[in-house]
Amino acid sequence: MATRVLAAPPPGSGLKPVVGDPGLPLVGNTLRVMRRPFEVSRERYDLFGPVSWSWLLGQRTVTVQGPEAAEAVLVNRDKAFANGPAWSFFIGPFFTRGIMLLDFEEHLHHRRIMQQAFTRQRLRAYQETMAPSIGKGLDAWVPGRGFKVYDHVKQLTLDLATDVFMGVDLDRAEADRINGAFVDAVRAGTAYVRFPVPGLRWHRGLRARKTLEEFFRTHLPAKRRDGGGDLFAALCAAETDDGHRFTDEDVVNHMIFALMAAHDTTTITLTTMAYYLARHPEWQERLRDESEALGKPVLEPADLDAMTGIDAVMKEALRLVSPVPALPRKAVKDTEVLGFHIPAGTTVVVPQLTNHRMPDVWPDPDRFDPDRFGPDRREDKAHKYAWSPFGGGAHKCIGLHFAGMQVKSIMHQWLLRYRWSVPGRYTWPLDTTSLPSPKDGLPVHLERLP
Ligand code: HEM
């Protein structure tokens, strides 16, 4: 391995240079990092320490490992790191002006308005709207062997998005058209060919973006007029105390982004929970007992905190498989992380996926052990950023309570309806080349409970 310095620190600054290895010509270390993230990150940590550089996805990228470095980048005290130029590289054309792509003053302005759509009162309304749709979606599952959890959960969360996010009555064909556009927009972010060739991902993504824009623009006037208990209506109505509101264009952009931010992340969380609950039937039974003991077919807002088993398994699933595996930033001026010199223009990545499995922070890090979040252990308290699947700082996930509510509501109803299992020696083939997901869709034996 050829070890090189990223850039010499300014003389007299007292800063250390970032050391790393460029990797292979053209591809750098991209394929190794994508295919074997856990092994490669441990190897690099041992070799270079918490801050190192490499060529990744065609960019000179500094990777910061461990909670301390994650905190420095995400809290971003001297405003050296920007989201827009970093995230745009992946999702820019499809999620134009999504809130995560805005920075500094402008971001804060939008975030303050958006927060009005995520108040406690709004969340209660979303939960109530969602409950019957979850039941309907789960009842439609056909039990048997080879039931692909990932595909079914993805469909379920997409259908829920139609109710809870859009609140628009769509027939099946129209719902499928919008869901399809949405899936194409998301997929385009991980296209290999990153310019529009008809039939390929990038092109389909651009077409999908147009479809989604037209859809939301068409329904917007009625939403503004009639309101409702959905996110679309909430964004239309959102207003800060000093009277700031979203324009029509803002609402369209934020709706498209929020759908994306909410959908794959909750799908991955539920699929990971289902995988470990299939591998650990004792935990599945423990959670089912808890849900049965509650004595209610659907969770109500006041029940969310009481579901401690589901909560621990959800946290452990988010630790083992972080749905957003890496948080990229672009340095907009010379700065430092843990005393290492980061020159302006560098892409900096916080690798959530591997940070959550650092042996220095988590005992036996690859083991599924939800009790590590129990009151007597609280291993997540090792550092404020030890467990940070929702990010941190100004861009911390605005939907984190929504996500918890949705995941718990679905899991509760699922446990009451079905038992599921995998063969004893099955381990899932986790694809980590994009957002993490099982290559085989996670086939389980799904049995309906009497
Ligand atoms: C388990 C589920 C989820 C996970 C793991 C997750 C994770 C994240 C992460 C890590 C970020 C920060 C990205 C960064 O700093 O670059 C983020 C931002 C965001 N998330 Fe989530 N998310 C989840 C669910 C949701 C849901 C359900 C919604 C909406 C209802 C949502 C809406 C957003 C929005 C709007 C942002 C951007 C916030 C900003 O830039 O100010 N997320 N999410």
Residues whose N, C-alpha, C, O or C-beta is under 5 A from the ligand:
A	BS01	HEM	I99 M100 R111 A258 A261 A262 T265 T266 T269 P323 V324 L327 P389 F390 G391 A394 H395 K396 C397 I398 G399 F402 A403
